[in-house]
Each structure stands twice: as structure tokens, then as C-alpha cells.
């Protein structure tokens, strides 16, 4: 493929954009490299030659890890990242072993999800920057709010060239390559960026990437092995403990709100195991301005057009806030494989992808607590019959609940694999004995309070 410039380059890029739109292909173009305002000028110059519809621009500060998965493009869209997870691992001096694993799992998830990933590093020495700076647009004052303290002559990685070079080398592969561009005069560099992107996109259209498989390895302890269904609380004990733990939780929410942390509570469990009742006792203690509850059902059209984790990433809490998930991303490891709603390859990658997602949360200061609400098969039958025969509860029972019950043993196997492969130290599972609902609710509250007191 030849090199294009000007109107010719614009025509070629627009044609590729329309092909990708018609094919429902998502594209993520990632920029790393030179200082803030120069990078933004180059990105702006490049996007000017694109068809503007379907383009999303996201800028990320390198001082903290961001919720990157909440900004990935939908099918037919192009997302442009002005800095990314690379800036984060460099700025925070993440060790080579940890950062390599983190980046590999994140990027592999993106391309396995069907995203075309283009990675561009804009390289410039301080000497070269001085030579070509007059060809760039005049920068606003560095006091401008969205530029912060980055002026055109600032080279963010000038003191870490070896580290940057090593990171690029270690994350450059056939499936996920880097393109390093030596920055020169403004118009010349914009043309080079356009040609690099054009080449990568045409190559992706002509040579489809085949998603990889993985292997779920059960590597962690299973807390379900130590559940004691004989645990009970009397009504008076329950009321006393409920009042005490809810008061503790209310005070801890205030402490959380004043911190740089946030909390993710995830409830999974058997049908009729008491998820809703436990969530109600948690939220009763909370200020509604500081939490949100998200019941998870089948994805809608917008959610299906994005990556699997996108809709959950969009609902993660800001600093000081709490997100409560009534069912969650773990549907990929239970319902979907049993009901044939995901491919074998998608299921095989699920544990690694979920562990990556939760690692991203905890790296960003989020506290993650996962509850598996556990009951016996006989107790579930009693509760199903109670719901079926009680006009006030009939809305809680569906034909699907009865169908799922017939697959109890199959679910049991998938549940244990799920917990044993995702019960990580940073995002642990807690098995809650809910044969006695009083006991289960109090255990949930106690774990939340104890964890917050430890983390805060």
C-alpha cells in the first residue's frame, strides 16, 4: 500500500471507516508518547481527516488507573484514547512482571471481543521538539484547566526512555503490534499517523483475527466447602444484631465518602437464596445519595453492541460511592454456558477476563466483596412452593426458575469452578449460609463492616 496525503488520504480513510461501519467492527486507536498539548494537537489533526460520525475521544491522566473498559467502542464505532494503561504503569512504576500480565490480559480481552486495536507511540527527543515546535498550532496558556501543567515543550517520558522502550518491546506482538512514529513537523506527522492507521485497518479487514481459547484453572480455595447450614439466629438476636451492624455500616459509609476509595458489592446465589432480602438490609443503612443498586438481566441492544464487560464497567462507583450488583458479570460463568448463550471459547476465557476486570477495580482503589448466597436444594423447593402458593409472592417465581432448578447439579459444577478460579485475594468470595435468612443477612452485614474497617 502506498503513502497518501491530503484529500487522497481523507478519501481512503473515509472508505475504510464506511467498510468498518457496515461490517459492525469496533476500533480502538491508542496514543502514547509526547507531552500533552502536542499529542492533543496531533490527535486533533488526525481526527480532522476522519468522518466525524462515530468517533469518540477519551483523555486519561496517567497518575491513576482508569475505568478503561467503560469507554471501549461499540460495534461500528471508533474510540481514540489520548493516553491509556501504558501511561499508568509507567508513571506508577509497576514492576515488569505485573505490568506485562496486566497489559496482556487487558489487550487480549479487547481483541478477543472483536475490537481492532491500533497502538501508536509518538516519539520525540527534546532537541527535535525545539526544531519543529514552530510548525504546531499556538498552545493556549498552560493555566488552561484541561491542559493542567503540560506545556508544548514538556516531554513526559524524557527521563524514562529505557523504561518506555522496554515496555514497548515487551508488549509488541503479531496480534497486537506497536507503531512508533518519530514526530516531526505537524502536517508531516499527521499524514504519517493517518497512513499508519489506514494500513492497520485495511490489514484487519483483509485478515480477520481469530479469537483465542484459554483454560479455566481452579487455583483458589472454595469457601462453599466450609458452609454450615445448621447456623441459626433467633428473631430477638437478629433484631439486636441488625440494628448494631446497620449503625456501623451507616458510620462506615460516611468514612468511605470522605476517602479516595469506593465499594463494589456483588450478590450471586441460588434462586430464592435471599439475595434481595440481604441487599435490602444493606441499603436500609445507607444514604441513598451514596449508592446505586443494579439488577442484572439479559443485555439490551446497546449492551450487546459493546464488549461483554462494558455495561458493568459503566456502573462502577466513583470515589466515595457504593455500587451493588444483584447478579453480575458472573453470568458468563454460570447461566451463559449452561444455556448456550456464549461460545466455548468465550467461556474458556471468562475466568482470566473477570480476574483482570476485578484487578482493574482494586488497582483503582475500589474495595470488592463478592457474596455467594447458599442454600440446599430442599430449602429452595420449600421457598419455591411458598412463592407459588402465596399471592403476594407469586411475582417472584417464574417458569425459568423451575427450569433452572432441574439443572441443579449442572449449575453446582459450574458454580464451584467459577468460585475456585476467581476467589482472588484482592476480590474474595464469601459463601453465605442462607438456610436461615436471619443468619445470612447478619453475616453479610458483618463481612461488609469488617472489610470496610480494615480497608479504611
PyMOL commands that set and color helices and strands:
alter all, ss='L'
color gray80, all
select helices_A, chain A and resi 6-22+36-48+68-71+85-91+96-112+126-135+161-170+186-206+223-226+235-257+275-283+288-290+301-304+310-313+329-333+335-339+344-363+377-389+394-396+399-406+408-422+437-455
alter helices_A, ss='H'
color red, helices_A
select strands_A, chain A and resi 26-33+55-59+78-82+115-123+178-182+262-269+291-295+322-326+366-374+429-433
alter strands_A, ss='S'
color yellow, strands_A
deselect
rebuild
show_as cartoon
